[in-house]
């Protein structure tokens, strides 16, 4: 069965309202902004309530980012069953639907990003729609369709969660905060902080990726879609804010690819790998990342050159144009060398006769090409500074 959207315009306000979601989002938000501060001012919150709030919020967010998103939606790594159970428990507690529904919609988003008819939360339909509006009406772009998750439908753990989602939500999302509240003797404070406020923040932190991460930030890797890199959002979303990188290299287990970029999700996955709880971590080759950065630099250098062409001396424009052309030839030569070495390496690997010294030789050649691209990026930055 294939999915074909009904002939309803994206702006059609006649789409039926989803009252369950409307009431959920409205009531929890009102309690979070009115009752939570009122209770804090009149009764105060215990240290245990604040600790539980932080632990549950972190567990929810990491279960969405490391579990729903990078493990199941994109299959960027594999995880031990115990890790998957924890992700499923706290992912359910995050109340963002079952993994089947979440991952199916997210895969459609990547396949049809920015398409106003097919992307379930297209940013081109505005902040409100991409942030929360797509969930409060039954838009054709959001119709559930599980044909794109055959791998997840074979997972018995995920199938169990999908079948029993509502009781599991009640057990985790309400039962866990109340249980901790009973154990610590701070029932209402625990429910308000670790229950309601935690849920509202967890929701909107995740929703920011669908909305703000497609509207606010830089696009260093591609301008083919609206996804942006934003370090501020990365802090709020446990590393998901490097969204331009993610949309270009979706099967990399990292979003913050630089070692210093704030991405606790990648650190969690890598840390679990050290103790044998995750494996087969997928990483984009450095050369491919450098190539994407250089392609964007060339495009922006050409744009800057066109902008200053009317004011600079013709001889200077000719000189700069020749400089850019020369750098581009160097770049294309490096790309060709990479493809040739990669082909040779794959051939040797298939024959299973690669000796240690041969493997080291290939790695050294790859490293040399990566360094060439890094140096070229520096030269282009100098050239862009001259153009600016």
C-alpha positions in Angstrom: 0.0 0.0 0.0 1.5 3.4 -1.1 0.7 6.7 0.5 -1.0 9.3 -1.7 -2.0 12.6 -0.1 -5.6 13.7 -0.4 -6.2 16.7 -2.6 -6.3 19.2 0.4 -4.2 22.3 0.2 -1.6 22.8 3.0 -3.3 26.0 4.1 -6.8 24.4 4.3 -8.0 25.1 7.8 -10.9 22.6 7.3 -8.6 19.7 8.3 -10.2 18.0 11.3 -8.8 19.0 14.7 -7.1 16.4 16.8 -8.7 17.3 20.2 -6.6 14.8 22.2 -3.4 16.6 21.2 -5.0 20.1 21.5 -6.1 19.4 25.1 -2.8 17.7 26.0 -0.6 20.6 24.7 -2.9 23.3 26.1 -3.5 21.9 29.6 0.1 20.9 30.3 1.3 24.2 29.1 -1.1 26.1 31.3 -0.2 24.0 34.3 3.5 24.6 33.5 3.3 28.4 33.3 0.7 29.0 36.0 0.4 26.2 38.5 4.1 25.2 38.6 5.4 28.7 39.6 2.4 29.3 42.0 3.1 26.0 43.8 6.8 26.9 44.0 6.1 30.3 45.5 3.5 29.1 48.0 4.9 25.6 49.0 8.4 25.3 47.5 10.0 22.3 45.8 12.3 19.8 47.4 15.7 19.0 46.2 14.5 15.5 45.3 11.8 17.0 43.0 14.4 19.1 41.2 16.8 16.1 40.9 14.0 13.9 39.5 13.0 16.7 37.1 16.6 16.9 35.7 17.0 13.1 35.6 13.7 12.4 33.8 14.1 15.3 31.4 17.6 14.2 30.4 16.4 10.5 30.1 13.5 11.6 27.9 15.6 13.8 25.6 18.4 11.2 25.2 15.9 8.5 24.6 14.4 10.5 21.7 17.8 11.7 20.3 19.8 8.5 20.8 16.9 6.1 20.6 14.0 7.2 18.4 16.2 9.4 16.2 19.7 8.0 15.7 19.1 4.4 16.6 15.8 3.6 15.0 14.9 6.3 12.5 18.3 6.4 10.9 20.0 3.2 12.0 23.3 4.9 12.6 24.4 2.3 15.1 23.3 -0.9 16.9 22.6 -1.2 20.6 22.4 -3.9 23.2 18.9 -5.0 24.2 19.3 -3.4 27.7 20.0 0.0 26.1 17.1 -0.4 23.8 14.7 -1.2 26.7 15.8 2.0 28.5 15.3 4.1 25.4 11.9 2.6 24.9 10.8 3.2 28.5 11.9 6.8 28.6 11.0 7.5 25.0 7.5 6.4 25.8 7.6 8.7 28.9 8.5 11.6 26.5 5.0 11.2 25.0 6.0 11.8 21.4 4.0 8.8 20.1 5.3 5.2 19.5 8.6 4.6 17.8 6.8 3.3 14.8 4.8 6.5 14.3 7.8 8.8 15.2 10.3 7.1 12.9 7.9 6.7 10.0 7.1 10.4 10.1 10.8 11.3 10.5 11.8 9.2 7.5 9.2 10.9 5.4 10.5 14.3 6.6 14.0 13.5 5.4 12.8 12.0 2.1 10.5 15.0 1.3 12.1 17.8 3.4 10.5 21.2 2.7 7.8 19.8 0.5 4.6 21.4 1.6 2.5 18.5 0.6 4.6 15.5 1.7 6.9 16.7 4.5 4.8 16.1 7.8 6.3 19.2 9.4 7.6 21.3 6.6 9.2 24.5 7.8 8.0 26.3 4.6 4.5 26.2 6.1 5.6 28.5 8.9 6.9 28.3 12.5 3.6 27.4 14.0 2.9 24.5 11.7 6.4 23.0 11.9 6.6 23.5 15.6 3.2 22.1 16.8 0.5 22.9 14.3 1.1 19.7 12.3 0.0 17.7 15.3 -3.3 19.5 16.1 -5.0 18.9 12.8 -5.3 15.8 10.6 -3.3 17.1 7.7 -2.8 14.7 4.7 1.0 15.0 5.1 0.7 13.6 8.6 -1.3 10.5 7.8 0.3 7.4 9.4 1.9 5.1 6.8 4.3 2.3 8.0 5.5 1.1 4.6 8.8 2.9 5.1 9.7 1.1 8.4 9.7 -2.6 7.5 12.8 -3.0 9.6 11.2 -1.6 12.7 8.0 -3.6 12.2 10.0 -6.7 12.6 11.3 -5.6 16.0 9.1 -7.3 18.6 10.0 -4.8 21.3 8.8 -1.8 19.2 5.7 -3.7 18.1 4.8 -4.3 21.8 5.2 -0.6 22.5 3.0 0.4 19.6 0.3 -2.1 20.5 0.2 -1.0 24.2 1.2 2.6 23.8 -1.6 4.2 25.9 -1.2 2.1 29.0 2.6 2.4 28.7 2.3 6.2 28.5 0.2 6.3 31.6 2.5 4.0 33.5 5.7 5.9 32.6 4.6 9.5 32.1 2.3 9.7 35.2 3.2 6.6 37.2 6.9 7.1 37.5 6.8 10.7 38.8 4.0 9.8 41.3 6.0 6.7 42.5 9.1 8.8 43.1 6.9 11.4 44.8 5.4 8.8 47.2 8.9 7.4 47.9 10.3 10.8 48.8 7.2 12.2 50.5 6.8 15.1 48.0 3.9 13.9 45.8 2.5 17.1 44.4 5.8 18.9 44.0 7.2 15.9 42.2 4.2 15.5 39.9 4.4 19.2 38.9 8.1 19.4 38.3 9.1 15.9 37.2 5.7 15.2 35.6 4.2 18.3 34.0 7.1 20.8 33.6 9.4 18.0 32.5 6.9 17.0 29.8 6.3 20.5 28.5 10.0 21.3 28.2 10.8 17.9 26.6 8.1 18.4 24.0 9.2 21.9 23.0 12.9 21.2 23.0 12.2 18.4 20.5 9.7 20.6 18.5 12.4 23.2 18.1 14.3 20.9 15.8 11.3 20.8 13.4 10.8 24.6 13.5 13.7 26.8 14.7 16.4 24.4 13.4 15.0 25.0 9.9 14.8 28.8 10.3 17.6 30.0 12.5 21.3 29.3 12.0 24.0 28.7 9.4 24.1 26.3 6.4 27.8 25.3 6.0 27.2 21.9 4.3 24.3 22.4 2.0 21.7 25.0 0.9 19.5 22.3 -0.8 17.1 22.5 2.2 16.2 24.8 5.1 18.0 22.8 7.8 20.4 24.9 9.9 23.3 24.4 12.3 22.6 26.3 15.6 24.8 25.8 18.7 22.2 27.4 20.9 19.6 24.8 19.9 22.2 22.1 20.2 22.4 22.9 24.0 18.7 22.7 24.4 18.2 19.5 22.3 21.2 17.4 23.5 23.1 17.9 20.3 20.4 17.9 17.6 20.9 21.5 16.8 23.6 20.8 14.2 20.8 20.1 11.8 22.4 21.2 8.5 25.1 18.6 9.0 22.4 16.0 9.9 20.3 16.6 6.8 23.4 16.2 4.6 24.8 13.2 6.4 21.8 11.6 8.1 23.4 8.2 8.6 26.2 9.5 10.8 25.7 8.8 14.5 27.0 12.3 15.3 25.3 15.6 14.7 28.0 17.8 16.1 30.8 16.3 14.1 33.6 18.5 15.5 35.0 17.2 18.8 34.2 20.5 20.6 30.6 20.8 19.4 28.0 20.2 22.1 26.5 16.8 21.3 25.9 14.7 24.5 24.0 12.2 22.4 27.1 11.3 20.4 29.1 11.1 23.6 26.6 8.8 25.1 26.6 6.5 22.0 30.4 6.6 21.9 30.7 6.0 25.6 28.4 3.0 25.5 30.5 1.7 22.6 33.6 1.7 24.9 31.8 -0.7 27.2 30.4 -2.9 24.4 26.8 -1.8 24.6 26.7 -0.1 21.2 28.4 -1.2 18.0 28.7 -0.5 14.3 28.8 3.2 14.7 28.5 4.9 11.3 30.7 7.9 10.6 30.9 10.0 7.4 34.4 9.9 5.9 36.3 13.2 6.7 36.9 13.7 3.0 33.2 13.8 2.2 32.6 16.3 5.0 35.4 18.5 3.8 34.1 18.2 0.2 30.7 19.5 1.2 32.2 22.4 3.1 34.3 23.3 0.0 31.4 23.1 -2.4 29.6 25.7 -0.3 32.7 27.9 0.0 33.1 27.9 -3.8 29.4 28.8 -4.3 29.7 31.7 -1.8 33.0 32.9 -3.3 31.3 33.1 -6.7 28.4 34.9 -5.2 30.7 37.4 -3.5 32.6 37.9 -6.7 29.4 38.6 -8.6 28.4 41.2 -6.0 31.7 43.1 -6.2 32.1 42.8 -9.9 30.5 46.2 -10.6 32.7 48.1 -8.2 36.1 46.5 -8.4 38.6 47.0 -11.2 38.2 44.6 -14.1 41.7 43.3 -13.8 41.2 42.5 -10.1 38.0 40.7 -10.9 39.8 38.7 -13.6 42.5 37.8 -11.2 40.1 36.7 -8.5 38.1 34.7 -11.0 41.2 32.9 -12.2 42.2 32.3 -8.6 38.8 30.6 -7.9 39.0 28.6 -11.1 42.5 27.4 -10.2 41.3 26.4 -6.7 38.3 24.6 -8.2 40.6 22.6 -10.5 42.7 21.6 -7.5 39.5 20.6 -5.7 38.2 18.4 -8.5 41.6 16.7 -8.8 41.5 15.9 -5.1 38.0 14.5 -5.6 39.2 12.3 -8.5 42.2 11.1 -6.4 39.8 10.2 -3.5 37.5 8.2 -5.8 40.5 6.3 -7.3 42.0 5.5 -3.9 38.6 4.5 -2.6 38.0 2.1 -5.5 41.4 0.6 -5.1 40.8 0.1 -1.4 37.5 -1.5 -1.9 38.9 -3.8 -4.5 41.7 -4.9 -2.2 39.2 -5.4 0.6 37.0 -7.6 -1.5 39.9 -9.8 -2.4 40.7 -10.0 1.3 44.5 -9.8 0.7 45.2 -6.4 2.2 48.3 -6.7 4.3 48.8 -4.4 7.3 51.4 -2.2 5.5 49.0 -1.9 2.5 46.1 -0.9 4.8 48.4 1.7 6.4 49.4 3.0 3.0 45.8 3.6 2.0 45.0 5.4 5.2 48.0 7.6 4.8 46.8 8.5 1.2 43.3 9.3 2.5 44.8 11.5 5.3 46.9 13.3 2.8 43.9 14.1 0.7 41.9 15.2 3.7 44.7 17.6 4.7 44.8 19.0 1.1 41.1 19.9 1.4 41.6 21.5 4.9 44.4 23.7 3.5 42.2 24.6 0.5 39.4 25.6 2.8 41.8 28.0 4.6 42.9 29.5 1.3 39.3 30.0 0.3 38.5 31.7 3.6 41.3 34.2 2.9 39.9 34.7 -0.6 36.4 35.3 0.7 37.8 37.8 3.2 39.4 39.7 0.3 36.1 39.7 -1.6 34.1 40.9 1.4 
